[in-house]
Amino acid sequence: MHLNERVAPASRRLSGRHLAFPCRWLSLCLCFLFPLQPLAAKTKPTPGLDPGYVPALAAADRLLHAWQSADAESGMVLLTTHAKQSATTEVVERFFSDAGPSAYEIVHGKLLKPGRYEFPVVLLIGSAKNSRPRRRFSSIVVINTGHNDWAVDKLP
């Protein structure tokens, strides 16, 4: 008997149905474990957003985009009469022209009362002199002016 004859029967035992059994067992286990994964990963449900939240956030974003692009005309359209009266024309124009290289961050807003939201913001103002941007922390108040139209009632 050759050495090859003794090895051949051992290699036959590892092929065919013997190798398929562990693969089937693994497949069966995975089929039962994967559906259970979402149950284990569940978190606390988030409360539903007020229907006015998204349009209010969009109004705040439009104002900050106008600020970032130094577009005072587009920004003025988004202000309420109260905001225009409480900030002088000079202050509003300076707000829109002071941006330079800039960026902004809007933090999750809160409902102050129905139809009125406040969004904390961070204005990042760069300058050619400085390599580091300056941060200015503030907030924007947005109100519903009727017919689902939203306007900024307080500049940052």
Order of alpha helices (4+ residues) and beta strands (2+ residues): alpha-alpha-alpha-alpha-alpha-alpha-alpha-beta-beta-beta-beta-beta
